[in-house]
Amino acid sequence: MSNIRSLYVERERMNLSPYAFQSEHTKGREHPCKPCDMRTEFQRDRDRIIHSQSFRRLMYKTQVFLAPAGDHYRTRLTHTLEVTQIGRTIARALFLNEDLTEAIALGHDLGHTPFGHAGEVVMRDLYSPDFSHNAQGVRVVEKLENGGNGLNLTFEVRDGIACHSGPRMPVTLEGAIIRYADRIAYINHDIDDALRAGILRQDEIPAELRSILGETHGERIDTMVGSIVRASTDRPEIMMEPDVQEATDALREFLFARVYRDSAAKEEETKAKEMLAQLFTYFAEHPEKLPIDYLETISKESVERAVCDYLSGMTDRYAIELYRDLFIPEVWRVK
């Protein structure tokens, strides 16, 4: 059994692309620990993320549709699984490190607030304009998880979480894959959900984009993934072919115009923002009402930091229930 990890490491040396990041070259963890006999460092990170509380909470966090009544709309968890599948497919085709790719994908949205990007806006307005779910995700895995001890992940996985979107590029090609996989996943599943909700019709998607990317959910993903593989094979970078990249960007802009900004999917966002803002103000004024786990953050950082951490970790339904408990009076009845 003690040789299993070394067999994996040797397999990476023999089979992976020269551009792949090999687990034996990791910069390691903030707190060194004894290597696992059966898993590489990135396999170990994957398992730590999957077994974390913040990963389980993704099940009840909004992707686009806030608290949808239907069972088939995406949540932050199902989005994460789709990103993982797309990322591993690309990594496998390019002979890059699938385990590192998977770990980054599974952890990339751990810092997302309840109610999707609406919650992120509230944290920027009331806590800090620099707040981002990327940075919050790193904070989750470094500090907030595991009773304040964090998950102690490798540098490369933490870097991939921090850089899965935004201007900073990750240090590994596996991290760069997740930047693409994230976008491919949400563009296509958000179209699927919008079609299901009646917000979009298939024929409203511009014909020129459908002719390049495909008519169906599966065809579009296949086109985008195939384009990355063709453009990135035997290259030290991850990229799409220019025509597919241009069409993908145009499709994303179409979604912003038709779904993300002004649509029925966003009708409840104002209520969600107001609710989170009231919760933030309440706990900032009554820090003694925060769970005991946040007392150390108050003493070492600030009340506002503790409130931000508390609210950011909530699921949609927990935030709604807490708001109801704090602000909605119970009907009094004579017994």
C-alpha positions as CSV (number, residue, x, y, z in Angstrom):
1,M,0.0,0.0,0.0
2,S,2.9,2.4,0.7
3,N,3.8,2.2,-3.0
4,I,0.5,3.3,-4.4
5,R,1.2,7.0,-4.3
6,S,4.6,6.5,-5.8
7,L,3.1,4.5,-8.6
8,Y,0.7,7.4,-9.3
9,V,3.7,9.8,-9.3
10,E,5.6,7.6,-11.7
11,R,2.6,7.4,-14.0
12,E,2.4,11.2,-14.1
13,R,6.1,11.3,-15.1
14,M,5.6,8.8,-17.9
15,N,2.2,9.7,-19.3
16,L,1.6,13.5,-18.8
17,S,2.4,16.2,-21.2
18,P,5.7,18.2,-20.5
19,Y,3.4,21.1,-19.9
20,A,1.4,19.3,-17.2
21,F,1.9,20.2,-13.5
22,Q,3.1,17.1,-11.7
23,S,2.0,16.5,-8.1
24,E,5.5,15.8,-7.0
25,H,6.5,19.4,-7.9
26,T,3.8,21.1,-5.7
27,K,4.9,24.1,-3.7
28,G,3.1,22.3,-0.8
29,R,0.8,23.4,2.0
30,E,1.0,26.2,4.5
31,H,1.2,23.6,7.2
32,P,3.3,20.6,6.1
33,C,1.8,17.2,6.8
34,K,2.8,13.6,6.2
35,P,2.1,12.4,2.7
36,C,-0.7,10.0,2.1
37,D,0.2,6.5,1.2
38,M,-2.5,6.0,-1.3
39,R,-3.1,9.5,-2.9
40,T,-1.1,12.2,-4.6
41,E,-1.3,15.7,-3.0
42,F,-3.9,16.8,-5.5
43,Q,-6.1,13.7,-5.0
44,R,-5.9,14.5,-1.3
45,D,-7.0,18.1,-1.9
46,R,-10.0,16.8,-4.0
47,D,-11.1,14.6,-1.1
48,R,-10.7,17.4,1.4
49,I,-12.9,19.7,-0.6
50,I,-15.6,17.1,-1.3
51,H,-15.9,16.3,2.4
52,S,-16.1,20.0,3.5
53,Q,-19.1,21.7,4.8
54,S,-18.8,24.6,2.3
55,F,-19.0,22.1,-0.5
56,R,-22.2,20.6,0.8
57,R,-23.7,24.0,1.1
58,L,-23.4,24.6,-2.6
59,M,-26.5,22.4,-3.0
60,Y,-28.6,25.3,-1.7
61,K,-26.9,28.3,-3.3
62,T,-28.3,30.1,-6.3
63,Q,-26.7,29.7,-9.8
64,V,-29.0,32.1,-11.8
65,F,-32.6,31.3,-10.7
66,L,-33.2,32.3,-7.0
67,A,-34.9,29.5,-5.1
68,P,-36.5,28.0,-8.2
69,A,-39.6,25.9,-7.8
70,G,-38.6,23.3,-10.4
71,D,-36.2,20.4,-9.5
72,H,-34.2,20.7,-12.7
73,Y,-32.7,24.1,-12.5
74,R,-29.0,24.4,-11.7
75,T,-27.7,25.2,-8.3
76,R,-24.1,26.2,-7.4
77,L,-23.4,22.5,-6.7
78,T,-24.6,21.2,-10.0
79,H,-22.7,24.0,-11.8
80,T,-19.6,22.9,-10.0
81,L,-20.0,19.3,-11.1
82,E,-20.5,20.4,-14.7
83,V,-17.4,22.5,-14.5
84,T,-15.5,19.5,-13.1
85,Q,-16.7,17.2,-15.9
86,I,-15.7,19.7,-18.6
87,G,-12.4,20.5,-17.0
88,R,-11.4,16.8,-16.7
89,T,-12.4,16.2,-20.3
90,I,-10.1,18.9,-21.5
91,A,-7.3,17.9,-19.2
92,R,-7.5,14.3,-20.3
93,A,-7.4,15.2,-24.0
94,L,-4.3,17.4,-23.4
95,F,-2.6,14.9,-21.1
96,L,-2.5,17.5,-18.3
97,N,-3.0,16.7,-14.6
98,E,-6.7,15.6,-14.2
99,D,-6.4,15.4,-10.4
100,L,-5.3,19.0,-10.1
101,T,-7.9,20.2,-12.6
102,E,-10.6,18.4,-10.7
103,A,-9.6,19.8,-7.3
104,I,-9.6,23.3,-8.6
105,A,-13.0,22.8,-10.3
106,L,-14.6,21.4,-7.1
107,G,-13.3,24.2,-5.0
108,H,-13.6,27.2,-7.4
109,D,-17.0,28.5,-6.1
110,L,-16.7,27.7,-2.4
111,G,-16.6,31.4,-1.6
112,H,-19.9,32.2,-3.4
113,T,-22.5,34.1,-1.4
114,P,-26.1,33.2,-1.1
115,F,-28.3,34.3,-4.0
116,G,-25.4,34.2,-6.5
117,H,-23.8,37.4,-7.7
118,A,-26.6,39.5,-6.0
119,G,-25.1,38.5,-2.7
120,E,-21.6,39.4,-3.9
121,V,-22.9,42.9,-4.8
122,V,-24.2,43.4,-1.2
123,M,-20.8,42.4,0.3
124,R,-19.0,44.9,-2.0
125,D,-21.4,47.6,-1.0
126,L,-21.4,47.0,2.8
127,Y,-18.1,45.3,3.5
128,S,-15.5,46.1,0.9
129,P,-15.4,47.1,-2.8
130,D,-12.6,44.5,-3.1
131,F,-14.8,41.6,-2.1
132,S,-14.9,38.7,-4.6
133,H,-16.1,35.2,-4.4
134,N,-12.6,34.1,-5.6
135,A,-10.9,35.7,-2.6
136,Q,-13.6,34.5,-0.3
137,G,-13.1,31.0,-1.6
138,V,-9.4,31.1,-0.7
139,R,-10.4,32.4,2.7
140,V,-12.8,29.5,3.1
141,V,-10.2,26.9,2.4
142,E,-7.4,28.6,4.3
143,K,-9.2,29.8,7.4
144,L,-12.9,29.3,7.7
145,E,-13.3,25.6,7.1
146,N,-12.6,22.8,9.6
147,G,-13.3,24.9,12.8
148,G,-11.1,27.7,11.7
149,N,-8.1,25.6,10.7
150,G,-8.9,25.6,7.0
151,L,-8.4,22.6,4.6
152,N,-4.7,23.2,4.2
153,L,-4.7,22.7,0.5
154,T,-1.7,22.8,-1.8
155,F,-0.6,26.2,-3.3
156,E,-1.6,25.2,-6.8
157,V,-5.2,24.4,-5.9
158,R,-5.5,27.6,-3.9
159,D,-4.1,29.6,-6.8
160,G,-6.6,28.0,-9.2
161,I,-9.5,29.0,-6.9
162,A,-8.2,32.5,-6.6
163,C,-7.7,32.9,-10.3
164,H,-10.6,31.0,-11.9
165,S,-12.0,34.3,-13.1
166,G,-10.9,37.9,-13.1
167,P,-7.6,39.5,-14.4
168,R,-5.1,37.3,-12.6
169,M,-4.0,34.2,-14.5
170,P,-3.3,30.9,-12.6
171,V,0.2,29.6,-12.5
172,T,-0.8,26.2,-14.0
173,L,-2.4,25.2,-17.2
174,E,-4.8,23.1,-15.2
175,G,-6.0,26.3,-13.5
176,A,-6.3,28.0,-16.9
177,I,-8.5,25.0,-18.0
178,I,-11.0,25.8,-15.2
179,R,-11.3,29.5,-16.4
180,Y,-12.6,28.1,-19.7
181,A,-14.6,25.2,-18.2
182,D,-16.4,27.6,-15.8
183,R,-17.5,29.8,-18.7
184,I,-18.4,26.9,-21.0
185,A,-20.5,25.4,-18.2
186,Y,-22.5,28.5,-17.2
187,I,-23.1,29.8,-20.7
188,N,-24.6,26.5,-21.8
189,H,-26.5,25.5,-18.6
190,D,-27.9,29.0,-18.2
191,I,-29.2,28.8,-21.8
192,D,-30.7,25.4,-20.9
193,D,-32.4,26.8,-17.8
194,A,-33.6,29.9,-19.5
195,L,-35.2,27.8,-22.2
196,R,-36.9,25.6,-19.6
197,A,-38.2,28.7,-17.8
198,G,-39.6,30.2,-21.0
199,I,-37.3,33.2,-20.8
200,L,-35.7,32.3,-24.1
201,R,-36.7,30.4,-27.2
202,Q,-34.2,28.4,-29.2
203,D,-34.8,30.5,-32.3
204,E,-34.0,33.7,-30.4
205,I,-30.3,32.6,-30.1
206,P,-28.6,34.4,-33.0
207,A,-28.5,32.2,-36.1
208,E,-24.9,33.0,-36.8
209,L,-23.8,31.8,-33.3
210,R,-25.9,28.6,-33.7
211,S,-24.2,27.9,-37.0
212,I,-20.7,28.1,-35.4
213,L,-21.4,26.6,-32.0
214,G,-24.3,24.2,-32.6
215,E,-28.0,24.0,-32.1
216,T,-28.2,22.0,-28.9
217,H,-26.7,22.1,-25.4
218,G,-24.4,19.1,-26.2
219,E,-23.3,20.4,-29.6
220,R,-22.2,23.7,-28.2
221,I,-20.2,22.1,-25.4
222,D,-18.6,19.7,-27.8
223,T,-17.7,22.6,-30.2
224,M,-16.1,24.7,-27.4
225,V,-14.3,21.8,-25.7
226,G,-13.0,20.5,-29.1
227,S,-11.8,23.9,-30.1
228,I,-9.8,24.3,-26.9
229,V,-8.2,20.9,-27.4
230,R,-7.3,21.6,-31.0
231,A,-5.9,25.0,-30.2
232,S,-4.0,24.0,-27.1
233,T,-2.4,20.6,-28.1
234,D,1.4,20.7,-27.7
235,R,1.3,24.3,-26.5
236,P,2.2,25.9,-23.2
237,E,-1.1,27.7,-23.0
238,I,-4.8,27.1,-23.0
239,M,-6.8,28.8,-25.7
240,M,-9.7,28.5,-28.2
241,E,-9.7,28.8,-31.9
242,P,-10.4,32.5,-32.8
243,D,-13.8,31.9,-34.5
244,V,-15.1,29.8,-31.7
245,Q,-13.7,32.2,-29.1
246,E,-15.5,35.1,-30.8
247,A,-18.8,33.2,-31.1
248,T,-18.5,32.1,-27.4
249,D,-17.9,35.7,-26.3
250,A,-20.9,36.9,-28.3
251,L,-23.1,34.2,-26.9
252,R,-22.1,35.3,-23.4
253,E,-23.0,38.9,-24.2
254,F,-26.3,37.7,-25.5
255,L,-27.0,36.0,-22.2
256,F,-26.1,39.1,-20.3
257,A,-28.6,41.1,-22.3
258,R,-31.4,38.6,-22.3
259,V,-31.0,36.6,-19.0
260,Y,-28.5,38.0,-16.5
261,R,-29.6,41.7,-16.5
262,D,-33.3,42.1,-17.1
263,S,-35.4,38.9,-17.1
264,A,-37.8,37.0,-15.0
265,A,-34.8,35.2,-13.5
266,K,-33.8,38.4,-11.8
267,E,-37.2,39.6,-10.5
268,E,-36.4,38.5,-6.9
269,E,-32.8,39.8,-6.8
270,T,-33.8,43.2,-5.4
271,K,-35.6,41.5,-2.5
272,A,-32.6,39.2,-1.9
273,K,-30.2,42.2,-1.8
274,E,-32.4,44.1,0.6
275,M,-32.7,41.0,2.8
276,L,-28.9,40.4,3.0
277,A,-28.3,44.1,3.6
278,Q,-30.7,44.1,6.6
279,L,-29.0,41.0,7.9
280,F,-25.6,42.6,7.5
281,T,-26.6,45.8,9.3
282,Y,-28.3,43.8,12.1
283,F,-25.2,41.6,12.9
284,A,-22.8,44.6,12.5
285,E,-24.9,46.4,15.2
286,H,-25.3,43.2,17.3
287,P,-22.1,41.2,17.0
288,E,-23.0,39.3,20.2
289,K,-25.7,37.5,18.1
290,L,-23.1,36.0,15.8
291,P,-22.2,32.3,16.4
292,I,-19.3,31.8,18.8
293,D,-17.1,30.6,15.9
294,Y,-16.7,34.2,14.7
295,L,-15.5,35.7,18.0
296,E,-11.9,35.2,17.0
297,T,-12.4,37.0,13.7
298,I,-14.0,39.9,15.6
299,S,-11.0,40.2,18.0
300,K,-8.3,39.7,15.3
301,E,-9.8,41.5,12.4
302,S,-13.2,43.3,12.6
303,V,-16.9,42.9,13.2
304,E,-17.6,43.6,9.6
305,R,-15.2,40.9,8.5
306,A,-16.9,38.4,10.8
307,V,-20.4,39.4,9.5
308,C,-19.2,39.1,5.9
309,D,-17.8,35.6,6.5
310,Y,-21.0,34.6,8.3
311,L,-23.4,35.8,5.6
312,S,-21.2,34.6,2.7
313,G,-21.3,31.1,4.0
314,M,-25.1,30.9,4.2
315,T,-27.3,29.0,1.8
316,D,-30.2,30.8,0.2
317,R,-32.8,29.0,2.4
318,Y,-30.9,29.5,5.6
319,A,-30.6,33.3,4.9
320,I,-34.4,33.4,4.2
321,E,-35.2,31.5,7.4
322,L,-32.9,33.6,9.5
323,Y,-34.4,36.8,8.1
324,R,-37.9,35.5,8.9
325,D,-36.9,34.7,12.5
326,L,-35.3,38.1,13.0
327,F,-37.6,40.4,11.2
328,I,-41.0,38.8,10.6
329,P,-43.4,38.8,13.6
330,E,-45.2,35.7,14.5
331,V,-49.0,35.9,14.5
332,W,-50.2,35.9,18.1
333,R,-53.1,33.7,18.9
334,V,-55.1,33.1,22.1
335,K,-54.4,29.6,23.3
